[in-house]
Amino acid sequence: MGLPVGQVARLAGITVRTLHHYDEIGLLTPGERAASGYRYYTDGDLERLEQVLFYRELGFALEEIAAILAEPGADRMTHLRRQHELLMRRIARLREMAAAVELAMEAHTMGFDLSPAERLEVFGEFRPEEHEAEAEERWGGGREFAESRRRVAAYTKQDWLRLREEGEEIVAGLAAVFAAGEPPGGAAAMDLAERHRGHITRWFYDCGYDIHRGLGEMYVADERFAVNFEGVAPGLAVYVRDAIAANAARGGS
């Protein structure tokens, strides 16, 4: 004799009412009946219930589950393979969602308290919080890092737009003197490098010549930063680095 409805409900973590409903719609009908009229679930019924609960957990409607289980030639292994594939897709999606939430948490911590539309307007596809862990590893604990985080926490969308516009103007100016053939150690290039240093000081932290020189090296060595210049003009990253170094030397560093 199989298992009674109450025991099956407890084992499956569902209600007796749910099992009765499955029976009423023909999704899962107990395969054995005692002389007393009570119905009992066989091993085959329990296997089918397992499939029903799997598909239900994956978001399928009961009508869809009935159609899936009625597919000709679909044995237990077929369903297990399908469920495994669906679960892996869900896991991948949940990981993406978790990553998005983590980025949102980082953005909030860093002070990027902007709406999705504002973030798109200000940063485009760039996600500054994706570099937060690396920035903290490189400069965390330093006065400049703490000062930068303190400042940006108070920035509004308009602040970020002004910051971006000012930065783009400086890069455009550097690209112009680069295209004109001005040497990186010339007055025009060094003046723009000094504007760039002032831009960082104004918006983020006090950027001394030594720090600025280090940033220039990073603009060349790290392709994630180099692309911001190389995307404007091939060779611009090296030119900017050299202009920064020349300006630092001019400033006595």
C-alpha positions in Angstrom: 0.0 0.0 0.0 1.2 3.5 -0.8 1.2 6.6 1.3 -2.0 8.5 2.4 -2.6 12.1 1.4 -1.7 13.6 4.8 1.7 11.9 5.0 2.5 12.9 1.4 1.6 16.5 2.1 3.9 16.5 5.2 6.8 15.0 3.2 6.4 17.4 0.3 5.9 20.5 2.4 2.6 21.3 0.8 -1.0 21.2 2.0 -3.6 18.4 1.7 -5.8 20.9 -0.1 -3.1 21.4 -2.7 -2.9 17.7 -3.3 -6.7 17.5 -3.6 -6.6 20.3 -6.2 -3.9 18.4 -8.2 -6.2 15.4 -8.1 -9.2 17.4 -9.2 -7.5 18.9 -12.3 -6.0 15.6 -13.2 -2.4 16.7 -12.7 -1.7 14.1 -10.0 -4.2 11.4 -9.1 -3.3 8.8 -6.4 -2.7 5.4 -8.1 -4.1 3.1 -5.4 -7.4 2.9 -3.7 -8.2 0.8 -0.5 -11.4 -1.1 0.1 -12.4 1.7 2.4 -12.3 4.2 -0.5 -9.2 6.0 0.7 -6.6 6.8 -2.0 -2.9 6.2 -1.6 0.1 7.5 -3.5 2.4 5.0 -5.2 6.1 5.5 -5.8 5.3 6.5 -9.4 2.9 9.2 -8.0 5.6 10.5 -5.7 8.0 10.8 -8.6 5.4 12.7 -10.6 4.8 15.0 -7.6 8.5 15.7 -7.4 8.4 16.8 -11.1 5.3 18.9 -10.5 6.9 20.7 -7.5 10.2 21.2 -9.4 8.4 22.8 -12.4 6.2 24.9 -10.1 9.3 26.2 -8.3 10.7 27.2 -11.6 7.6 29.3 -12.3 5.5 27.2 -14.6 1.7 27.3 -14.4 -0.1 24.1 -13.6 -1.5 23.9 -17.1 2.1 24.2 -18.5 3.3 21.5 -16.1 0.5 19.1 -17.2 1.5 19.6 -20.8 5.2 19.1 -20.1 4.6 15.9 -18.2 2.3 14.6 -21.0 5.0 14.9 -23.6 5.4 11.6 -25.4 8.8 9.9 -24.7 9.8 12.3 -21.9 11.2 10.1 -19.2 12.6 11.0 -15.7 16.1 11.8 -17.1 14.6 14.0 -19.8 12.9 16.1 -17.1 15.9 16.1 -14.8 18.1 17.4 -17.7 15.6 20.1 -18.5 15.2 21.1 -14.9 19.0 21.3 -14.5 19.3 23.6 -17.5 16.5 25.8 -16.2 18.0 26.0 -12.8 21.4 26.9 -14.2 19.8 29.7 -16.1 18.0 30.9 -13.0 21.3 30.8 -11.0 23.0 32.8 -13.7 20.2 35.4 -13.6 20.2 35.5 -9.8 24.0 36.1 -9.8 23.5 38.9 -12.3 20.9 40.4 -10.0 23.1 40.0 -6.9 25.9 41.7 -8.7 23.6 44.6 -9.7 22.5 44.9 -6.1 26.1 44.9 -4.8 27.0 47.6 -7.3 24.0 49.7 -6.2 25.2 49.2 -2.6 28.7 50.3 -3.5 27.3 53.3 -5.4 25.3 54.4 -2.4 28.3 53.9 -0.1 30.5 56.0 -2.5 27.9 58.7 -2.7 26.6 58.1 -6.2 23.0 58.6 -5.0 21.6 59.2 -8.5 18.5 57.7 -10.2 19.2 55.2 -13.0 18.4 57.8 -15.6 20.8 60.3 -13.9 23.5 57.7 -13.7 23.2 57.0 -17.4 23.3 60.7 -18.2 26.4 61.3 -16.1 28.4 58.1 -16.5 27.0 56.4 -19.6 28.1 52.7 -19.4 30.9 53.4 -17.0 30.4 52.1 -13.5 32.7 53.9 -11.1 31.8 51.6 -8.2 33.2 48.6 -10.2 36.7 50.1 -9.5 36.0 50.9 -5.8 37.6 47.7 -4.4 40.7 48.3 -6.5 40.9 52.0 -5.5 40.6 51.1 -1.9 43.3 48.5 -2.2 45.6 51.0 -3.9 44.9 54.1 -1.9 42.6 53.1 0.9 43.6 54.5 4.3 45.2 57.5 2.6 44.2 61.0 3.1 43.4 61.6 -0.6 41.1 58.5 -0.8 39.2 59.5 2.3 38.9 63.1 1.1 37.6 62.0 -2.3 34.9 59.8 -0.8 33.8 62.6 1.5 33.5 65.0 -1.3 31.7 62.9 -3.9 29.1 61.8 -1.2 27.7 65.3 -1.4 27.6 65.7 -5.2 24.3 66.2 -7.0 23.6 65.4 -10.6 24.5 68.9 -11.6 27.8 68.6 -9.8 28.7 65.4 -11.7 27.7 67.0 -15.0 29.9 70.0 -14.4 32.7 67.7 -13.3 32.4 65.7 -16.5 32.1 68.7 -18.8 35.2 70.3 -17.3 37.2 67.0 -17.6 36.1 66.6 -21.2 37.2 70.1 -22.0 40.7 69.4 -20.6 41.0 66.2 -22.6 39.8 67.9 -25.7 42.4 70.6 -25.2 45.2 68.0 -24.8 44.0 66.2 -27.9 44.1 69.5 -29.9 47.6 70.4 -28.9 48.6 66.8 -29.6 47.1 66.9 -33.0 48.8 70.2 -33.7 52.2 68.7 -33.0 52.9 70.6 -29.9 55.5 68.8 -27.8 54.3 67.4 -24.4 57.0 69.5 -22.7 55.8 72.7 -24.4 53.9 75.4 -22.5 50.5 74.7 -24.1 50.6 71.0 -23.1 52.0 71.6 -19.6 49.4 74.3 -19.0 46.6 71.8 -19.8 48.3 69.2 -17.6 48.2 71.8 -14.8 44.5 72.4 -15.5 44.0 68.6 -15.2 45.8 68.6 -11.8 43.7 71.5 -10.7 40.6 69.7 -11.9 41.4 66.7 -9.6 42.2 69.0 -6.7 38.9 70.9 -7.2 36.7 67.9 -7.4 38.4 65.0 -5.5 41.5 65.6 -3.4 44.6 67.8 -3.2 46.6 66.4 -6.1 50.2 67.2 -5.6 52.8 66.8 -8.5 54.0 63.4 -7.3 50.5 62.1 -7.2 49.7 63.6 -10.5 52.8 62.0 -12.0 51.7 58.6 -10.7 48.3 59.1 -12.3 49.9 59.9 -15.6 51.8 56.6 -15.4 48.6 54.8 -14.7 46.9 56.3 -17.7 49.3 54.5 -19.9 49.9 51.3 -17.9 46.2 50.5 -17.2 44.2 50.0 -20.4 41.0 50.7 -18.5 42.2 54.3 -18.1 44.2 54.5 -21.3 41.1 53.9 -23.4 39.7 57.2 -22.1 42.5 58.9 -24.0 43.2 56.4 -26.8 39.6 56.5 -27.7 40.0 60.3 -28.5 43.3 59.9 -30.4 45.7 57.0 -30.6 48.9 57.9 -28.7 47.2 60.5 -26.5 47.6 58.5 -23.3 51.4 58.6 -23.6 51.3 62.3 -24.6 49.2 63.1 -21.5 51.6 61.2 -19.3 54.6 63.0 -20.7 52.8 66.4 -20.4 52.0 65.6 -16.8 55.6 64.6 -16.1 56.9 67.8 -17.7 54.5 69.9 -15.8 55.6 68.2 -12.5 59.2 68.9 -13.4 58.3 72.6 -14.1 56.6 72.7 -10.7 59.7 71.5 -9.0 58.8 67.8 -8.4 
